[in-house]
Amino acid sequence: MNIEYATFAGGCFWCMVKPFDQWEGIHKVVSGYTGGHLANPSYEDVKKGNSGHFEAVQITYDPSIITYQQILDLYWPQIDPTDDGGQFHDRGSQYKTAIFYHNNEQLTLAKQSRQALDDSNRFTSPIVTEILPASTFYPAESEHQDFYKKNQQHYQKEREESGRDQFIKEKWDTKT
């Protein structure tokens, strides 16, 4: 089996698992932390905003079934790519958006997809989602894994109260 990784930050990692978890060829989606300077950070370390890490998801997938481009196409409609202060009601650098590339092909595709989104004029503000090299990914604590499955009511309430679902409906015209 051919396995590759895709890593994305899109605000609260609880809300970033389900959109990817449901596709053939995706083997698992892990919530975690990446991009910072603190080794083995905890949820509290990252939430405080002083670890340098993003809340992120790391996707393990089979590129013969689902391509990196298809995964990028799933990523963009989950976020507000123009918000450089976080995502929805989650504020701070730990909730900013980013694509973490694992190889040169991912870097090229990520840059092309960001440029295509910018050129589409879907948004009047500039696209600020960063494209960064992948670094150590630290899986989050077990209570944060598959949160949408284990805590369905809390998950749904979080999505609704954050404004994420309303934004997606208004700006992306897609199902959440």
C-alpha positions in Angstrom: 0.0 0.0 0.0 1.3 3.4 -1.0 1.0 5.9 1.9 1.6 9.7 1.9 0.8 12.5 4.4 -1.0 15.8 4.0 -1.0 18.2 6.9 -3.2 21.3 7.3 -4.1 23.9 9.9 -7.6 25.3 9.7 -8.4 26.6 13.1 -9.9 24.2 15.7 -8.7 20.8 14.8 -12.0 19.2 16.0 -13.7 20.8 13.0 -11.0 19.7 10.5 -11.2 15.9 10.9 -14.7 15.0 9.6 -14.4 16.8 6.2 -11.4 14.5 5.3 -12.3 11.4 7.3 -15.1 10.4 5.0 -13.3 9.9 1.7 -12.1 6.6 0.2 -8.3 6.5 0.2 -8.0 8.4 3.4 -6.8 5.9 6.0 -6.8 8.2 9.1 -6.9 11.8 10.2 -5.1 12.7 13.4 -5.6 15.9 15.3 -2.3 17.4 16.6 0.2 20.2 16.8 2.9 21.3 14.4 5.0 24.2 13.3 6.2 25.4 16.7 9.3 25.4 18.9 8.0 23.4 22.0 8.8 19.7 21.9 5.9 17.4 22.9 3.3 20.2 23.5 0.1 19.6 25.3 -3.3 21.0 24.4 -3.0 23.6 27.1 0.5 24.6 25.8 -0.9 25.2 22.3 -4.2 26.8 23.5 -2.2 29.4 25.5 -0.5 30.4 22.2 3.1 30.4 23.4 4.3 27.1 21.9 4.5 28.4 18.3 2.4 25.4 17.2 -0.7 25.4 15.0 -3.7 23.2 15.8 -3.6 20.9 12.7 -4.6 17.6 11.2 -2.4 15.1 9.6 -4.0 12.9 6.9 -2.6 9.5 6.0 -3.8 8.7 2.5 -3.2 6.4 -0.5 -2.4 8.7 -3.5 -3.5 5.9 -6.0 -7.1 6.4 -4.6 -7.2 10.1 -3.7 -4.8 12.6 -4.9 -3.1 15.5 -3.0 -4.9 17.9 -5.4 -8.3 16.4 -4.4 -7.3 16.8 -0.7 -6.4 20.4 -1.3 -9.8 20.9 -3.0 -11.4 19.5 0.2 -9.3 21.7 2.5 -10.0 25.2 1.1 -13.8 25.2 1.6 -13.3 24.3 5.3 -11.6 27.6 6.2 -11.6 31.4 5.8 -8.3 31.8 3.9 -8.4 35.6 4.4 -8.3 35.6 8.2 -4.8 36.1 9.6 -5.9 36.2 13.2 -7.3 32.7 13.6 -10.4 31.0 12.4 -13.9 32.1 13.3 -14.3 32.5 17.1 -10.9 30.8 17.8 -8.4 33.7 17.8 -4.6 33.5 18.0 -1.7 32.3 15.9 -2.4 28.7 17.0 -5.6 28.8 15.0 -4.3 30.3 11.8 -4.5 28.5 8.5 -1.6 26.8 6.9 -0.7 24.0 4.4 2.4 22.0 5.5 4.0 20.4 2.5 5.9 17.1 2.7 7.6 17.2 -0.7 8.2 19.4 -3.7 5.1 18.2 -5.5 2.9 19.1 -2.6 4.6 22.5 -2.4 4.0 23.1 -6.1 0.3 22.0 -5.9 -0.3 24.0 -2.8 1.1 27.2 -4.4 -0.9 26.6 -7.6 -4.2 26.0 -5.6 -3.6 29.1 -3.5 -3.0 31.2 -6.6 -6.1 29.8 -8.3 -8.2 30.7 -5.3 -6.7 34.2 -5.2 -7.3 34.5 -9.0 -10.9 33.3 -8.6 -12.0 36.6 -6.9 -14.2 34.6 -4.6 -12.8 36.8 -1.8 -12.2 40.6 -1.8 -9.4 40.3 0.8 -6.1 38.6 0.1 -5.5 34.9 0.7 -3.3 34.7 3.8 -3.0 30.9 4.3 0.6 30.1 4.6 2.4 27.3 2.9 5.1 25.9 5.1 7.5 22.9 5.2 6.1 20.1 7.3 7.9 19.6 10.6 7.4 17.3 13.5 3.8 16.5 14.0 2.7 15.8 17.6 -0.6 13.9 17.9 -3.0 15.5 20.3 -4.2 13.8 23.4 -6.7 10.9 22.9 -9.8 13.0 24.0 -9.2 15.2 20.9 -9.0 12.4 18.4 -12.2 11.7 16.4 -14.0 14.3 18.5 -16.8 14.6 16.0 -17.6 10.9 16.6 -17.1 10.7 20.4 -18.8 14.0 21.3 -21.4 14.6 18.5 -23.5 17.2 20.4 -20.5 19.2 21.6 -18.9 19.0 18.1 -22.1 20.3 16.4 -22.5 23.1 18.9 -18.9 24.2 18.5 -19.3 24.3 14.7 -22.6 26.3 14.9 -21.4 28.8 17.6 -18.1 29.4 15.9 -19.7 30.7 12.7 -17.8 28.2 10.6 -20.9 26.5 9.2 -22.5 29.9 8.3 -19.3 31.1 6.6 -18.9 27.9 4.6 -22.6 28.1 3.5 -22.2 31.8 2.5 -18.7 31.8 0.9 -18.3 28.2 -0.4 -21.9 27.2 -1.2 -21.1 23.6 -0.1 -22.3 21.1 2.5 -20.5 21.2 5.8 
